[in-house]
Each structure stands twice: as C-alpha cells, then as structure tokens.
C-alpha cells in the first residue's frame, strides 16, 4: 500500500459529507481538467458509487481526441467499509488499462481530527505496475488538493 496524506481545513464531518454525497463528490472528485457527475451512490458496505468523468479543459479534450480516447468514462467503486465520520474504504474497478484484464484496487481513507481541520490518510493499493501506480497516486493527490481548495474557498 502507498500512502498519501493531507490536512484539510474542515471538520471530519464536513470532509465526510463531501466524500459521501453526490453533491459533495461532484464538486472535487475529478482531476484538473475534468468534471465528475455521480450517477448512483449507495452508501453502505457492498454499495456502489457509479460516476461519469468528462474532460472539459481544451488541452485534456485535445489529448483524448488525439489519442482516440473517449471524452467521458464511467467508473465504479464498491464500498467495503464505512465508519462515519472516520473511515471510508472502497474497491475501484480498474477496467481502463489497454491490453490488461479488469481487476479491483483497494483504497482506505482515514479522517482524523487535526486541530481545526482533518488529517486525511489515504492508503492506496498498488496497481499492476509502477507506471500505472504513479498515475493513480498523482490523480488521487490532485483530488485531495482539489478537496482542500474547495473547503478553503468556503
């Protein structure tokens, strides 16, 4: 497992709400240049989060078009553990790697009070190789930065 940590300037309850509601997720989940729309969220163990990520930044759109990749992709996560407001764990379906069979990857997120904020500790199961693992870590780090920016702007 690889670990990413951030301190978010909001309470664990606020971070929990932004991480476990369709409105919250749609406001920060996507990496830069994309938007996320939640199609379905069933917040319980074995419940599913289904969302569509769409490129909106002209540079991202051009890159995807140039490489003949879709501008929108649907992603699926299955919750494995939910302890409000301290832990969220889910398995992501990794079905977007060219020439590779789909598989699942585990992410565990712990939310700990830290002064007037929340320490977010994200443990990420590695993907099938170092290149894809680094891409995943960069994306997750960008998402956490977006979450921090969202609550800072409030």
C-alpha positions as CSV (number, residue, x, y, z in Angstrom):
1,X,0.0,0.0,0.0
2,X,1.1,3.5,-0.8
3,X,0.1,6.4,1.5
4,X,-1.0,10.0,0.6
5,X,-1.6,12.5,3.4
6,X,-3.2,15.9,3.5
7,X,-4.6,18.2,6.2
8,X,-7.9,19.6,5.1
9,X,-9.1,22.8,6.8
10,X,-12.6,21.5,7.7
11,X,-14.0,19.1,10.3
12,X,-14.1,15.3,9.8
13,X,-17.9,15.6,9.5
14,X,-17.6,18.2,6.6
15,X,-15.0,16.1,4.8
16,X,-17.2,13.0,5.3
17,X,-20.2,14.8,3.7
18,X,-18.1,16.0,0.7
19,X,-16.8,12.4,0.3
20,X,-20.1,10.5,0.7
21,X,-22.7,12.6,-1.1
22,X,-23.4,13.1,-4.8
23,X,-23.3,16.9,-4.5
24,X,-20.0,16.7,-2.5
25,X,-18.3,14.3,-4.8
26,X,-19.2,16.2,-7.9
27,X,-17.5,19.3,-6.5
28,X,-14.0,18.0,-6.1
29,X,-13.5,14.4,-7.2
30,X,-12.3,14.9,-10.7
31,X,-8.6,15.6,-11.5
32,X,-7.9,19.0,-13.1
33,X,-9.4,19.5,-16.5
34,X,-12.3,17.0,-15.8
35,X,-15.7,17.2,-14.2
36,X,-17.5,14.4,-12.3
37,X,-21.2,13.6,-12.3
38,X,-22.4,11.0,-9.8
39,X,-24.8,8.5,-11.5
40,X,-25.6,6.5,-8.4
41,X,-24.4,6.3,-4.8
42,X,-25.4,3.6,-2.3
43,X,-23.6,4.4,0.9
44,X,-23.3,1.0,2.7
45,X,-20.9,-1.8,2.6
46,X,-21.2,-3.6,-0.8
47,X,-23.0,-0.4,-2.0
48,X,-21.8,1.1,-5.2
49,X,-20.6,4.5,-6.4
50,X,-21.0,4.9,-10.1
51,X,-19.9,8.2,-11.7
52,X,-19.0,9.6,-15.1
53,X,-15.8,11.7,-15.6
54,X,-15.8,14.0,-18.6
55,X,-12.9,16.1,-20.0
56,X,-13.8,19.8,-20.0
57,X,-10.4,21.5,-20.3
58,X,-9.5,22.2,-24.0
59,X,-6.0,20.6,-23.5
60,X,-7.5,17.5,-22.0
61,X,-10.1,17.2,-24.7
62,X,-7.4,17.6,-27.4
63,X,-5.2,15.0,-25.8
64,X,-8.0,12.5,-25.6
65,X,-9.2,13.2,-29.1
66,X,-5.7,12.9,-30.5
67,X,-5.3,9.5,-28.8
68,X,-8.8,8.4,-29.9
69,X,-9.9,8.0,-26.3
70,X,-13.4,8.8,-25.1
71,X,-14.1,12.3,-23.6
72,X,-16.3,10.6,-20.9
73,X,-15.8,7.4,-19.0
74,X,-17.9,5.8,-16.3
75,X,-16.2,4.5,-13.2
76,X,-17.3,2.2,-10.5
77,X,-16.4,1.8,-6.8
78,X,-17.8,-0.6,-4.3
79,X,-17.7,0.4,-0.6
80,X,-16.1,-2.1,1.7
81,X,-16.1,-0.2,5.0
82,X,-17.9,3.0,6.2
83,X,-17.4,4.4,9.7
84,X,-18.9,7.9,9.9
85,X,-17.0,10.2,10.1
86,X,-13.7,8.5,10.3
87,X,-13.2,5.8,7.6
88,X,-14.2,5.2,4.0
89,X,-12.9,2.2,2.1
90,X,-13.7,1.1,-1.4
91,X,-12.6,-1.1,-4.2
92,X,-12.2,0.6,-7.6
93,X,-12.8,-1.4,-10.8
94,X,-9.7,-0.9,-12.9
95,X,-11.1,-1.6,-16.4
96,X,-9.5,1.2,-18.4
97,X,-5.9,-0.1,-18.9
98,X,-5.3,-1.0,-22.5
99,X,-4.4,-4.7,-23.1
100,X,-5.0,-5.6,-19.5
101,X,-7.8,-7.6,-17.9
102,X,-10.0,-5.7,-15.5
103,X,-9.3,-6.0,-11.8
104,X,-10.1,-4.3,-8.5
105,X,-7.9,-2.0,-6.4
106,X,-8.5,-1.1,-2.7
107,X,-8.4,2.4,-1.2
108,X,-8.8,3.1,2.5
109,X,-9.3,6.7,3.7
110,X,-9.0,7.6,7.4
111,X,-10.3,11.0,8.6
112,X,-8.7,12.1,11.9
113,X,-9.3,15.4,13.7
114,X,-6.2,17.7,13.5
115,X,-6.6,21.0,15.3
116,X,-9.3,22.8,13.5
117,X,-9.1,20.5,10.4
118,X,-8.9,16.9,9.4
119,X,-5.9,14.8,8.6
120,X,-6.7,12.6,5.6
121,X,-4.6,9.5,5.4
122,X,-5.3,7.6,2.1
123,X,-3.8,4.2,1.7
124,X,-3.8,3.1,-1.9
125,X,-3.2,-0.5,-3.1
126,X,-0.7,-0.5,-5.9
127,X,-1.8,-1.2,-9.5
128,X,-0.3,-3.8,-11.8
129,X,3.0,-1.9,-12.5
130,X,4.9,1.2,-11.3
131,X,3.8,3.5,-14.1
132,X,0.1,2.9,-13.5
133,X,0.6,3.1,-9.8
134,X,2.3,6.5,-10.1
135,X,-0.5,7.8,-12.4
136,X,-3.0,6.6,-9.8
137,X,-1.2,8.3,-6.9
138,X,-0.8,11.6,-8.9
139,X,-4.6,11.6,-9.6
140,X,-5.5,10.9,-6.0
141,X,-3.1,13.6,-4.8
142,X,-4.6,16.1,-7.2
143,X,-8.1,15.2,-6.0
144,X,-7.1,15.7,-2.4
145,X,-5.6,19.1,-3.4
146,X,-9.0,20.0,-5.0
147,X,-10.8,19.0,-1.8
148,X,-8.5,21.3,0.2
149,X,-9.1,24.1,-2.2
150,X,-12.9,23.6,-2.1
151,X,-13.1,23.9,1.7
152,X,-10.6,26.7,1.8
153,X,-12.8,28.7,-0.6
154,X,-15.8,28.4,1.7
